[in-house]
């Protein structure tokens, strides 16, 4: 005997969909994604979010999200309401076909009531309206947009839903419940400023922005700012990887947290969720195209002896971002609610394996090494006088500005000396890293005279290696031979207190 079963998406399914631990800002992000994806090519998106006190209950907030994109026709709206159906196919922000349904079912406290109006931009047609909760039959009617003062320009799509204030607090993480709506608004703005930093420009003046997101409390508007990673000192690695048979270029930026600039990121004040210098916020962000899809990653990516790298206070200042180019839909997939990687996608493992070549350094190692390097820099600077006008810098870069020289020194008689400092025992690779920097100077037309590797201790191998390397001319004909010298930290008395 055989029977056919017709699967039905009913209220129970949507109640289950709302139980995936989606947080408030992630729900809002799903709806913002849809609004950005609905923007015509060449146009700037314009998204308005409103948080208003609910007049019927102090436990609730009225949430409105409106945009001025393409809007939806009847056919597009019908597809958008179908579970697992993407309303459009031209933007990976609409990748799964679960976002709208998941967000509204979750925001409405488990598939509760909500309202949506939409109309096709530029067409003189009556707006369409559909109301929740989601159920087997959804009725779409013609009904004008409501008249709200904070939507001064004509909208293409508007969503309204009552949200429990308690649910807004899921964006906070740990801590007590926040009841102040202004504090909740600032928290949402912080999340959006990180999630959409690639769209919001590359300065807080919105230079190069792809659009505008405003968050209102009543009639008071705050524009979501661009929130970058606050680096004190950053390093950049570029690499290419083949995914699904095609080669793509990646950019990995990492470094040490700057708590001074961190404390000015949100309208001149401190951000409260990201980059806090603790075990919860240590790690890197991943940006796919212009959208940040993951933050605070550490143990997911890096492995030590085959086991995940454990979070520890010594990594509290480690921050960074992997910037992945805009990829076709289906390459580097996420789970349906976009809150995690699809670990069945082998392309993610290819990326993580590459990142494992760049192990994060603990603060204890990083601070010790950097502190000693800065002390060496100060020692060398202290020798500068009017009669001995040297130039010393820690910002010199070579190889198309991707490799930083530890210390670059030009003496009064124009002798160029470069320094690298490594704590612990010196290793052959340390000397080859210094050689790479020498070669980089030669390639860009400079002729170094000496390169000094400063280490805690050496067993003689480095000295013998340097002697052999010094017998060869560098990579360019007609320039001086290599001149590598091995010194110890004690040679410069770098552990003997401050510069005197």
C-alpha positions as a printed NumPy array, in Angstrom:
array([[ 0.   ,  0.   ,  0.   ],
       [ 1.227,  3.51 , -0.717],
       [-0.254,  6.834,  0.313],
       [ 0.632, 10.426, -0.489],
       [ 0.969, 12.906,  2.351],
       [ 0.548, 16.625,  1.656],
       [ 2.63 , 18.674,  4.054],
       [ 0.907, 21.791,  5.358],
       [ 2.488, 24.909,  6.815],
       [ 0.116, 25.821,  9.654],
       [ 0.17 , 27.938, 12.812],
       [ 2.046, 25.244, 14.754],
       [ 4.934, 25.276, 12.29 ],
       [ 5.37 , 29.043, 12.642],
       [ 5.226, 28.814, 16.434],
       [ 8.075, 26.325, 16.191],
       [ 9.929, 28.623, 13.798],
       [ 9.837, 31.342, 16.47 ],
       [11.756, 29.104, 18.908],
       [15.198, 29.266, 17.285],
       [16.752, 31.683, 19.794],
       [16.752, 34.536, 17.29 ],
       [17.598, 37.766, 19.154],
       [15.815, 41.086, 18.727],
       [18.51 , 42.782, 16.653],
       [18.827, 39.667, 14.486],
       [15.089, 39.808, 13.739],
       [15.372, 43.473, 12.816],
       [18.415, 42.603, 10.688],
       [16.381, 40.092,  8.67 ],
       [13.85 , 42.814,  7.839],
       [16.587, 45.366,  7.07 ],
       [18.228, 42.8  ,  4.763],
       [14.958, 42.535,  2.843],
       [14.691, 46.31 ,  2.572],
       [18.263, 46.649,  1.238],
       [17.694, 43.802, -1.223],
       [14.55 , 45.573, -2.451],
       [16.505, 48.705, -3.427],
       [16.816, 49.343, -7.153],
       [20.353, 49.188, -8.512],
       [21.946, 52.621, -8.406],
       [19.583, 53.932, -5.707],
       [20.463, 54.582, -2.079],
       [18.382, 52.613,  0.393],
       [16.351, 54.59 ,  2.909],
       [15.122, 52.607,  5.911],
       [13.204, 53.966,  8.893],
       [12.813, 52.071, 12.163],
       [10.536, 53.376, 14.914],
       [10.34 , 52.28 , 18.541],
       [ 7.276, 53.706, 20.318],
       [ 5.863, 52.98 , 23.745],
       [ 2.745, 50.842, 23.478],
       [-0.227, 52.795, 24.815],
       [-2.019, 49.673, 26.018],
       [ 0.793, 48.031, 28.031],
       [ 4.156, 49.056, 29.496],
       [ 5.397, 45.544, 28.702],
       [ 5.254, 46.169, 24.95 ],
       [ 6.858, 48.43 , 22.365],
       [ 5.422, 49.222, 18.934],
       [ 8.021, 48.459, 16.274],
       [ 7.715, 49.912, 12.759],
       [10.11 , 49.242,  9.888],
       [ 9.537, 51.099,  6.634],
       [11.544, 51.431,  3.424],
       [11.363, 53.237,  0.105],
       [12.597, 50.456, -2.163],
       [10.843, 48.6  , -4.974],
       [ 7.913, 47.42 , -2.913],
       [ 6.061, 44.201, -3.686],
       [ 3.483, 43.283, -6.274],
       [ 0.777, 40.772, -5.414],
       [ 2.798, 37.891, -6.907],
       [ 5.969, 38.878, -5.049],
       [ 4.089, 39.284, -1.762],
       [ 2.502, 35.858, -2.145],
       [ 5.951, 34.323, -2.648],
       [ 7.357, 36.28 ,  0.308],
       [ 4.724, 34.731,  2.599],
       [ 5.602, 31.176,  1.574],
       [ 7.933, 29.382,  3.957],
       [11.276, 28.634,  2.278],
       [10.432, 30.823, -0.721],
       [12.604, 33.838, -1.552],
       [10.613, 36.788, -2.821],
       [13.514, 37.701, -5.125],
       [16.425, 35.779, -6.625],
       [18.881, 38.589, -7.396],
       [20.354, 39.281, -3.951],
       [21.942, 36.926, -1.451],
       [20.418, 38.952,  1.398],
       [17.228, 37.066,  0.431],
       [19.085, 33.776,  0.318],
       [16.912, 31.367,  2.302],
       [13.277, 32.422,  2.15 ],
       [12.881, 32.17 ,  5.933],
       [13.878, 35.654,  7.101],
       [10.564, 37.55 ,  6.946],
       [ 8.593, 34.675,  8.415],
       [11.138, 33.857, 11.11 ],
       [11.52 , 37.498, 12.157],
       [ 7.799, 38.287, 12.363],
       [ 6.894, 35.029, 14.102],
       [ 9.633, 35.657, 16.68 ],
       [ 9.023, 39.377, 17.168],
       [ 5.3  , 38.755, 17.727],
       [ 6.036, 36.428, 20.665],
       [ 5.52 , 33.091, 18.955],
       [ 3.504, 33.752, 15.796],
       [ 1.326, 36.542, 17.108],
       [-0.318, 39.473, 15.283],
       [ 1.55 , 41.809, 12.918],
       [ 0.698, 44.019,  9.901],
       [ 2.432, 44.609,  6.564],
       [ 1.604, 47.159,  3.849],
       [ 3.354, 47.325,  0.461],
       [ 3.016, 48.804, -3.011],
       [ 5.169, 48.792, -6.121],
       [ 7.207, 51.958, -6.335],
       [ 6.232, 54.208, -9.222],
       [ 2.904, 52.493, -9.926],
       [-0.391, 54.17 , -9.154],
       [-1.91 , 51.129, -7.5  ],
       [-3.72 , 50.68 , -4.217],
       [-1.385, 49.348, -1.475],
       [-1.646, 45.733, -0.387],
       [-2.045, 44.699,  3.244],
       [-1.639, 41.349,  4.991],
       [-1.907, 40.601,  8.707],
       [-0.523, 37.94 , 11.02 ],
       [-0.419, 35.55 , 12.647],
       [ 0.841, 33.185,  9.962],
       [-1.631, 30.431,  9.192],
       [-2.721, 28.061,  6.467],
       [-4.699, 30.785,  4.661],
       [-3.461, 34.365,  4.549],
       [-5.741, 37.129,  3.255],
       [-4.229, 39.956,  1.186],
       [-6.423, 43.065,  0.865],
       [-6.188, 46.563, -0.548],
       [-5.757, 49.142,  2.187],
       [-3.975, 52.532,  2.34 ],
       [-0.817, 52.977,  4.378],
       [-1.446, 54.369,  7.859],
       [-0.591, 58.037,  8.309],
       [ 2.338, 58.412, 10.706],
       [ 4.245, 61.668, 11.23 ],
       [ 7.696, 60.066, 11.301],
       [ 7.286, 58.648,  7.766],
       [ 7.463, 61.946,  5.922],
       [ 8.288, 60.43 ,  2.526],
       [ 6.186, 57.944,  0.639],
       [ 6.876, 54.36 ,  1.682],
       [ 7.049, 51.227, -0.425],
       [ 6.798, 48.733,  2.441],
       [ 5.841, 49.137,  6.098],
       [ 5.806, 46.512,  8.85 ],
       [ 4.213, 46.991, 12.273],
       [ 4.456, 44.554, 15.185],
       [ 4.029, 44.761, 18.971],
       [ 7.153, 43.445, 20.684],
       [ 7.63 , 42.633, 24.338],
       [10.167, 44.958, 25.949],
       [11.637, 41.852, 27.552],
       [12.438, 40.528, 24.065],
       [14.192, 43.777, 23.131],
       [16.572, 42.968, 25.991],
       [17.82 , 39.844, 24.203],
       [20.082, 42.194, 22.242],
       [21.908, 43.041, 25.441],
       [23.343, 39.653, 26.281],
       [24.077, 39.265, 29.958],
       [22.895, 41.735, 32.568],
       [19.712, 43.024, 34.114],
       [16.596, 43.998, 32.201],
       [16.685, 47.452, 30.589],
       [13.34 , 49.257, 30.724],
       [14.518, 52.625, 29.368],
       [13.465, 52.744, 25.703],
       [16.248, 55.194, 24.833],
       [18.906, 52.773, 26.102],
       [17.284, 49.973, 24.102],
       [17.294, 52.18 , 21.002],
       [21.018, 52.903, 21.391],
       [21.71 , 49.196, 21.788],
       [19.839, 48.413, 18.556],
       [21.705, 51.224, 16.777],
       [25.038, 49.774, 17.924],
       [24.151, 46.351, 16.515],
       [23.018, 47.847, 13.208],
       [26.147, 50.021, 12.968],
       [28.301, 46.893, 13.142],
       [26.104, 44.597, 11.016],
       [25.845, 47.105,  8.159],
       [29.217, 48.883,  8.452],
       [30.03 , 47.933,  4.861],
       [26.898, 49.73 ,  3.67 ],
       [27.098, 52.753,  5.955],
       [30.301, 54.199,  4.548],
       [33.84 , 54.305,  5.807],
       [33.639, 57.374,  8.059],
       [31.109, 58.716, 10.519],
       [30.335, 61.412,  7.95 ],
       [28.754, 58.593,  5.888],
       [31.269, 59.052,  3.094],
       [30.647, 56.336,  0.496],
       [27.442, 55.139,  2.161],
       [25.079, 52.895,  0.167],
       [22.078, 54.186,  2.044],
       [20.58 , 55.409,  5.277],
       [19.095, 53.682,  8.321],
       [17.332, 55.895, 10.871],
       [15.975, 54.776, 14.228],
       [13.27 , 56.931, 15.814],
       [11.934, 57.062, 19.345],
       [ 8.749, 58.963, 18.816],
       [ 9.739, 61.82 , 16.508],
       [13.386, 61.916, 17.617],
       [15.648, 60.573, 14.864],
       [19.086, 59.032, 15.238],
       [20.908, 57.958, 12.089],
       [22.777, 54.652, 12.439],
       [26.512, 55.431, 12.312],
       [29.3  , 53.474, 10.697],
       [30.957, 51.487, 13.504],
       [34.419, 50.186, 12.543],
       [36.659, 47.9  , 14.56 ],
       [38.658, 50.12 , 16.941],
       [42.262, 49.155, 16.246],
       [45.198, 50.485, 18.219],
       [47.583, 48.796, 15.795],
       [46.442, 46.741, 12.839],
       [48.004, 44.309, 10.406],
       [46.688, 43.14 ,  7.063],
       [47.006, 39.855,  5.213],
       [45.793, 39.284,  1.645],
       [45.254, 35.822,  0.194],
       [43.413, 34.029, -2.583],
       [41.332, 30.87 , -2.189],
       [39.505, 28.652, -4.651],
       [35.846, 28.038, -3.756],
       [33.616, 25.921, -5.971],
       [36.224, 26.05 , -8.725],
       [36.586, 29.847, -8.754],
       [39.385, 31.94 , -7.268],
       [38.461, 34.75 , -4.864],
       [40.507, 37.39 , -3.024],
       [40.248, 37.81 ,  0.746],
       [41.435, 40.501,  3.131],
       [42.169, 39.74 ,  6.778],
       [42.761, 42.687,  9.131],
       [43.68 , 42.04 , 12.753],
       [45.368, 43.708, 15.651],
       [45.012, 45.089, 19.135],
       [41.919, 46.773, 20.582],
       [42.05 , 50.531, 21.082],
       [39.805, 51.223, 24.055],
       [40.158, 54.999, 23.616],
       [38.601, 55.063, 20.13 ],
       [36.159, 52.294, 21.207],
       [34.787, 54.676, 23.809],
       [33.881, 57.231, 21.112],
       [32.295, 54.987, 18.469],
       [28.62 , 55.664, 19.23 ],
       [27.918, 59.379, 18.87 ],
       [31.104, 60.115, 20.812],
       [30.287, 57.606, 23.559],
       [31.268, 54.043, 24.339],
       [29.72 , 51.035, 22.613],
       [28.255, 48.637, 25.186],
       [28.108, 45.277, 23.389],
       [31.05 , 44.938, 20.987],
       [34.826, 45.243, 21.507],
       [34.644, 45.299, 25.309],
       [38.078, 43.783, 25.91 ],
       [36.715, 40.684, 27.638],
       [36.446, 36.965, 26.888],
       [32.968, 37.327, 25.364],
       [33.938, 39.948, 22.775],
       [37.469, 38.82 , 21.855],
       [37.925, 37.481, 18.329],
       [37.17 , 38.582, 14.795],
       [34.169, 39.583, 12.685],
       [33.402, 38.139,  9.272],
       [31.994, 40.403,  6.565],
       [30.515, 38.866,  3.434],
       [30.275, 41.556,  0.806],
       [29.063, 44.576,  2.768],
       [27.156, 42.651,  5.466],
       [28.814, 41.552,  8.716],
       [27.432, 38.038,  9.187],
       [29.326, 36.955, 12.315],
       [31.166, 38.648, 15.172],
       [33.47 , 37.735, 18.082],
       [34.795, 34.509, 16.548],
       [37.772, 32.75 , 18.094],
       [37.343, 29.099, 19.062],
       [35.2  , 28.391, 15.982],
       [38.157, 29.222, 13.711],
       [41.477, 28.56 , 15.422],
       [42.711, 25.167, 16.532],
       [45.598, 24.111, 18.773],
       [46.657, 20.471, 18.463],
       [43.367, 19.756, 16.728],
       [41.265, 21.263, 19.518],
       [39.453, 24.643, 19.485],
       [41.509, 27.511, 20.875],
       [40.049, 28.258, 24.289],
       [38.891, 31.752, 25.14 ],
       [41.174, 33.293, 27.746],
       [41.768, 36.713, 29.268],
       [45.1  , 36.85 , 27.455],
       [43.172, 37.278, 24.153],
       [40.911, 40.075, 25.398],
       [42.549, 42.724, 23.178],
       [42.54 , 40.563, 20.042],
       [40.138, 41.925, 17.376],
       [39.93 , 41.72 , 13.609],
       [37.803, 41.242, 10.536],
       [37.862, 38.853,  7.598],
       [36.457, 40.622,  4.537],
       [35.061, 38.209,  1.963],
       [34.112, 39.558, -1.48 ],
       [30.52 , 39.575, -2.691],
       [29.907, 35.988, -3.774],
       [27.182, 34.32 , -5.842],
       [24.182, 32.931, -3.983],
       [24.905, 29.461, -2.687],
       [28.643, 30.014, -2.111],
       [29.52 , 30.137,  1.604],
       [26.053, 29.409,  2.932],
       [24.678, 30.189,  6.382],
       [21.99 , 28.515,  8.447],
       [18.453, 29.607,  7.626],
       [18.318, 32.398, 10.188],
       [21.817, 33.707,  9.215],
       [23.075, 33.478, 12.802],
       [25.742, 30.844, 12.135],
       [27.74 , 29.126,  9.408],
       [26.415, 26.135,  7.566],
       [29.159, 23.772,  8.704],
       [28.129, 21.303,  6.007],
       [29.515, 23.835,  3.508],
       [33.131, 22.719,  3.01 ],
       [34.122, 26.148,  1.714],
       [34.019, 27.51 ,  5.268],
       [36.534, 24.894,  6.334],
       [38.841, 25.983,  3.498],
       [38.721, 29.548,  4.845],
       [39.211, 28.52 ,  8.471],
       [42.189, 26.364,  7.57 ],
       [43.792, 29.357,  5.874],
       [43.136, 31.599,  8.88 ],
       [44.892, 29.039, 11.06 ],
       [48.114, 30.176,  9.413],
       [47.658, 33.471, 11.287],
       [47.374, 32.42 , 14.918],
       [46.136, 35.131, 17.292],
       [48.801, 36.167, 19.787],
       [47.898, 36.382, 23.443],
       [48.126, 39.753, 25.149],
       [50.946, 38.558, 27.397],
       [53.109, 37.743, 24.369],
       [51.945, 40.637, 22.247],
       [52.277, 43.27 , 24.95 ],
       [55.676, 42.028, 26.036],
       [57.033, 42.044, 22.501],
       [55.478, 45.361, 21.561],
       [56.528, 46.961, 24.829],
       [60.137, 45.918, 24.256],
       [60.003, 47.064, 20.632],
       [58.699, 50.464, 21.733],
       [61.405, 50.649, 24.39 ],
       [64.049, 49.935, 21.729],
       [62.453, 52.634, 19.588],
       [62.692, 55.08 , 22.506],
       [66.3  , 54.115, 23.161],
       [67.227, 54.805, 19.563],
       [65.279, 58.071, 19.59 ],
       [67.049, 59.209, 22.736],
       [70.313, 59.332, 20.777],
       [68.924, 61.924, 18.367],
       [70.387, 65.386, 18.895],
       [70.796, 68.524, 16.838],
       [74.267, 67.288, 15.936],
       [72.982, 63.791, 15.235],
       [69.726, 64.286, 13.249],
       [68.445, 60.753, 12.68 ],
       [65.025, 59.627, 11.409],
       [63.371, 56.705, 13.212],
       [59.94 , 55.261, 12.466],
       [57.734, 52.256, 13.325],
       [55.37 , 52.838, 10.414],
       [57.5  , 51.889,  7.411],
       [55.783, 49.343,  5.134],
       [56.967, 47.373,  2.101],
       [55.526, 44.892, -0.402],
       [52.635, 47.114, -1.472],
       [52.134, 48.294,  2.133],
       [51.261, 44.799,  3.392],
       [54.416, 44.157,  5.467],
       [55.466, 46.413,  8.347],
       [59.126, 46.903,  9.302],
       [59.613, 46.786, 13.093],
       [61.855, 49.857, 13.288],
       [63.205, 51.823, 10.322],
       [66.197, 54.066, 11.027],
       [68.105, 56.511,  8.845],
       [71.253, 57.757, 10.552],
       [72.795, 61.201, 10.227],
       [75.153, 59.915,  7.525],
       [72.169, 58.373,  5.63 ],
       [72.845, 54.81 ,  6.689],
       [69.613, 52.744,  6.601],
       [69.199, 50.199,  9.427],
       [66.12 , 48.088, 10.074],
       [65.247, 46.185, 13.245],
       [62.959, 43.321, 14.165],
       [62.425, 42.184, 17.75 ],
       [61.17 , 38.753, 18.871],
       [60.747, 37.586, 22.45 ],
       [61.902, 34.1  , 23.357],
       [64.452, 32.056, 21.44 ],
       [65.271, 33.303, 17.957],
       [64.132, 31.061, 15.117],
       [65.283, 30.75 , 11.49 ],
       [61.933, 32.015, 10.253],
       [62.489, 35.24 , 12.199],
       [65.633, 35.886, 10.195],
       [63.838, 35.104,  6.924],
       [61.057, 37.529,  7.858],
       [63.718, 40.198,  8.286],
       [65.198, 39.222,  4.903],
       [61.752, 39.697,  3.313],
       [61.654, 43.24 ,  4.679],
       [65.156, 43.984,  3.371],
       [64.112, 42.688, -0.067],
       [60.971, 44.808,  0.066],
       [63.045, 47.94 ,  0.537],
       [65.289, 46.982, -2.395],
       [62.283, 46.367, -4.647],
       [60.978, 49.868, -3.96 ],
       [64.349, 51.431, -4.742],
       [65.954, 51.742, -1.312],
       [69.305, 50.292, -0.313],
       [69.51 , 49.169,  3.334],
       [72.896, 48.949,  5.02 ],
       [72.138, 46.741,  7.985],
       [69.33 , 44.578,  9.378],
       [69.323, 43.692, 13.083],
       [67.307, 40.839, 14.574],
       [66.912, 41.329, 18.338],
       [65.958, 38.2  , 20.315],
       [65.999, 37.064, 23.931],
       [68.509, 34.334, 23.231],
       [70.171, 32.471, 20.38 ],
       [71.928, 29.127, 20.375],
       [74.399, 30.164, 17.655],
       [72.372, 28.753, 14.765],
       [71.034, 32.216, 13.842],
       [74.528, 33.72 , 13.864],
       [75.869, 31.014, 11.549],
       [72.804, 31.382,  9.311],
       [73.281, 35.171,  9.145],
       [76.973, 34.736,  8.229],
       [76.052, 32.525,  5.28 ],
       [73.277, 34.865,  4.136],
       [75.676, 37.813,  4.298],
       [77.818, 36.177,  1.62 ],
       [75.117, 36.791, -0.98 ],
       [73.954, 39.916, -2.698],
       [70.298, 40.818, -2.336],
       [67.633, 40.2  , -4.988],
       [68.723, 43.093, -7.221],
       [71.969, 43.386, -9.182],
       [74.312, 46.233, -8.312],
       [73.214, 46.677, -4.698],
       [75.045, 45.943, -1.467],
       [75.229, 42.41 , -0.084],
       [73.076, 41.451,  2.819],
       [74.24 , 42.544,  6.254],
       [72.273, 40.719,  8.963],
       [73.247, 41.04 , 12.602],
       [71.917, 39.091, 15.586],
       [71.605, 40.987, 18.88 ],
       [69.965, 40.103, 22.171],
       [67.484, 42.091, 24.199],
       [70.081, 42.283, 26.977],
       [72.531, 43.918, 24.529],
       [70.211, 46.956, 24.531],
       [69.303, 46.636, 28.253],
       [65.633, 46.673, 27.26 ],
       [64.501, 44.89 , 30.417],
       [66.339, 47.306, 32.684],
       [63.513, 49.771, 33.354],
       [62.674, 52.989, 31.572],
       [64.712, 55.052, 29.197],
       [67.038, 57.319, 31.122]])
